[in-house]
Amino acid sequence: MIIQVVAFALIVTMMLGLVRAIKGPKVYDRVLAVNMMGTKTVLLLAVLAFIDDRPDYLDLALAYALINFIGVFAVLEFFRTRESQLVIAETDDTGEASDEAPGNEGGK
Amino acid sequence: MVEILNIFIMLMLVITALAMVSSRHLFVTVMLSGIFSLLIAASFLLLDAADVALTEAAVGAGISTVLFLGALALMDVEETTRGVRRIRMVSLIVVAVTTIFIVHATFYMPAFGDINAPIHQHVAPWYIQHVPIHMDIPNIVTGILGSYRGYDTLGEVFVVFTAGIGVLSILGDPIKNRQHRPAHNRGLRHYLIPRLVGRMLIPFIILFGLYVQFHGEYSPGGGFQAGALVAAAIILYALLEGEDKALQVIPMRVLYIMMASGALLYGGVGVAALLMGGNFLDYSVLASTPVAGQQWGILLIEMGVGLTVTGVLITIFHAFAARSNL
């Protein structure tokens, strides 16, 4: 019984995270929301393993727990190399992405 | 209970998909696609498809976000809206008509979880009955993918291999495209906490990848999932220490050999079976007993799959990273 309650509590938390990810408004809100959704998914998968009584499902939760944060590191690195452009995009002033830090931006 | 959870997850999937479509800011779309991947993995697990969920976990959580951001670094983060308004009416009609047809078609489908549905009555009972006899392994999915459907999986490996070659031919050789930037500015090596925690986790990710690779006959997993996990570990190393360090650990030449040798190993097992008197990819003739032969065959082809997937994913990462300085 308590496990079912936990599952529904996790679903509610995921919905709140989803709201934050969609509404934003800042990029950082969304990154944090994605990270939180990842954590909640790990927990939900673990809870499902107990609901279905299938301990091998825990492998999945383990896989998520191990590599969930790699995306966040990529976001960090992305910010570091394109910080100025993202600030421009955040203030909704489209175009004008030319004043980025010199030497930081290679590909464009 | 599980059905109710599934409804909520499906609802969130639809909301996320709509938000992805309506968002004009591509970074937001990438973040939402990460959420979509997490939710769909939970949905797969609710539908009892643990192997698919593990694939989605390994690819969606670790790699696709990194690759999307690598692509995003090469272009504008704003989606251009030019020319969209003109075709909107036509596409609306097409989408509406298709939706009506699909919704109409669902009325003829069997109910969710119906035991008499064709999908549960066609070949599935045969597989469930014969996998323990032919291969003596508990994970029926691995038995089907590795042996009965060996041709399909061979095709998939070659699709992955071709995708790697395609990305390389569009983005070019990562070594030639390298942007030289000062050594102190590479990767996240000045961020102490991510660096320490990440470095601590890399061996465990690789260990878990090897477990998924070689335990695929007994629990969810196999070559695809293991390849994605090991590639995620190397990509994590590249993000933390800088891409050039990762290239020192596994040079491009080794990656090319991994890509090709995996597909070659898979095809080679098929040819070996042919030479030993069986059909192409019929592993029964590989060892003294048919059951042992099947097990050896599945182990070998899963190794081939793992090699190719690891090589291709890391190569694609390097191809993007060399251009975008990610």
Interface residues (C-beta under 8 A of the other chain):
Chain A: Q4 A7 F8 I11 M14 M15 G17 L18 A21 I22 G24 V27 R30 V31 A33 V34 M37 G38 T41 L44 L45 L48 I51 D52 R54 D56 Y57 D59 L60 L62 A63 Y64 L66 I67 N68 F69 I70 G71 F73 A74 V75 L76 E77 F78 R80 T81 R82 Q85 L86 A89 T94 A97 G103 N104 E105 G106 G107 K108
Chain B: M1 V2 L5 F8 I9 M12 I15 T16 A19 H25 F27 V28 M31 L32 G34 I35 L38 L39 A41 A42 L45 L46 D48 A50 A53 L54 A57 A58 A61 G62 I63 T65 V66 L69 G70 L72 A73 L74 M75 D76 V77 E78 Q179 R181 N185 G187 L188 Y191 P194 G198 L201 F204 I205 F208 V212 S219 P220 G221 Q225 L229 A232 A233 I235 L236 L239 L240 R323 S324 N325 L326
